[in-house]
Amino acid sequence: MIDLDNQTTLHFELALLEKIASSLTTKEVELIIVDDETMKALNAEYRGKETSTDVLSFPMDTPFTEQSIFGIPLGSIIISEAYVKVKAKELGHTVQDELSLLFIHGMLHLLGFDHETDNGEMRKREEAIIKQFDLPKSLIVRTGE
C-alpha cells in the first residue's frame, strides 16, 4: 500500500504508517523521506516559498473517476527527515510518532482536505485519527495555531 523511497538514514517502522493509510484509503501512496536541502528546493519550486517545510502532498491527477480500478496511486507525500528529528526531540516524543503525525497530515491533503480553507474539518479529522492510533496530540496543537 505504501511505496517507500527513504532517501535518508531515518529509521522507522513502516507497519504503523501502513495501518494509518489502510484506514483512510485502499489506494497506493508514495512516501518519500528527504533531507532538508531537498525539501527546501521542493517547497520553493512548488509553493514559491524559499524555506524548508515539514510535509508536502501531491495528489495524483487523473481523468479516471474510479482510480482504484486502474491501480493509480492516491498521490505522493514527501516528509523532511530533519523536521521529523527536530520536532520529535523538541516535543518529547519518538521519531516514529512525529513521522506518523506528518504522514496523517499528508494523507488528509491527498484526500482533498485543506486546513487553510475548510473551517476546521481537516483539524477535526486529524484529531480523530491521532486518537484512533494513540499518537501525541502535538499536531493538533500545531495546526490549531
Secondary structure, DSSP 8 states (H G I E B T S, - for coil): -EEEEE-S-----HHHHHHHHHHH-SS-EEEEEE-HHHHHHHHHHHH--SS--SEEEEE---S-S-HHHHT---EEEEEEHHHHHHHHHHHTS-HHHHHHHHHHHHHHHHTT--TTTSTTHHHHHHHHHHHHTT--THHHHHHT-
